[in-house]
Amino acid sequence: MADLPSLLSRNRDAVALVGTLADLEVFPRSFTTLGDSILFMGRQGRARQLGLLTSTDSATISGFDLEYHPVSLDGVALSLGLGDLSPRNAAALRAAVAFTESTCLGLSKSVGLGDRLGIATPGHIRALRRTQSNMRPILAQQSIREMERTARTPQQVIDAATWGVLQEGWTEGYGSDADHLKTREDIDACAAVGFKLYTLDPREYVDNTADSSDMGTLMHKIEKLPWGRLETTFLSLLATYVGKRQDLGANVQLVPTDQQIARAACKYGRAIAFLVEAYRYLVVTLGQRPFEVEISIDETDTPTKPVEHLFIASELRRLGVRWVSLAPRYVGRFEKGVDYIGDLTAFEADFAQHAAIARALGPYKLSLHSGSDKFSIYPIAARLAGELVHLKTAGTSYLEALRAVARTDSALFREILAFAAAHYEQDRASYHVSAQLARMLNPDTLSDEQLVTALDQFDTRQALHVTFGTVLTAKNADGSYRFRDQLYDVLACNEEVHYAALETHLARHLQPFAPTIGFPPTRG
Ligand code: ZN
């Protein structure tokens, strides 16, 4: 039996050779040895295929759905299998090639690289390579809301990362984040396809009025909290926390008052009950399968005070919840697609307290949600959290896809820009944005060369950011997609432009967290 890997290694350009046999333009980094077979991915025009070149009887390569043809290489008879990038082939690939399956990342410093279109992973991997980042990537990350708005399924999100990882030959491992889960149905849908990180979002149970309620109202609300589910009483909480000095290191001390605990219990009591139940449901649902949890309380109306963070983390721990990262809502504004808006000194002071709590009560990572484009705070977060940080991005990669469109198909980009302006007021409702329609750039006044600058103008950028779902799902009268198919088409025809835009932009996110760069202290 021929030893295929060594047979190929004798040929100077094995990639081109296999490409000729398969009649595909093979992605060079996708070449993967599997026993005495070679797996690869290639494209022919816009179509992509999985290939398997083998000297083994094809029947022994289990799981893949490939069509086999006899081929010959240097006079050796081989079998070449080709098939679509189907869910079945993605599942077979994950079973056969360990690095294509997502893993738990634990407490490793990490970055979430959300990919709403499902074609950005190669660009994300190139950004990681360019910066020699030691952040471990989450390459499959989408919230239920994003999946609804992009008309994508949890399976598609997982499979897109699988194929991107093979295409680029990323053997370093990656995570998968089922983001912002709010119900058991959300958990079921994501558990069924093998996500590893489950981000639990109790936003609907947070009482945002607790910050401003008078004590009478607070006490009335506290009486009605689900104490049975919380497995405690208000008196017991007071006894546990009030007046107890908490030394959290890094010169951070907290001494909760009865008022603070009353407000924290009122604001987050139901949220904690939800989180405990969701966590226990996950434990039962996942059984022996590996998984990990992020707690996200970032999407609330008011910032998470350090004493509230302390209270939530302590109560969740008491109730048996375990997590690797937690996203408080920090001070200042984390608007979509733009830099941090607020006082950097205030952010630093706030972040330092949250970081101390996360180290003392975990350790667990502090997660930065809406982390896209927050360039001014990355150095602060990197310095104060050290390795215990998770940066979560998503929308910014969609905007880089639009940048590639602006560069390669100005007519399509102009249409999307006009459409975004028409839908911004409606679509902004569920997002933290302050862009004003009147300040958006008018595509009619921009030359083709200027078009790409629209992506860097605050108001236009935010409008493009929040209208992604409407753009991707808009339909014509005949039921066909208005932009979706054309957008994917343009990006497939110009994939190197797309990857280059992603690589450049995401590298700017990763660089401040790179270990080789020393940050001069900004204060003191
Ligand atoms: Zn979030």
Residues whose N, C-alpha, C, O or C-beta is under 5 A from the ligand:
A	BS01	ZN	D298 H369 S370
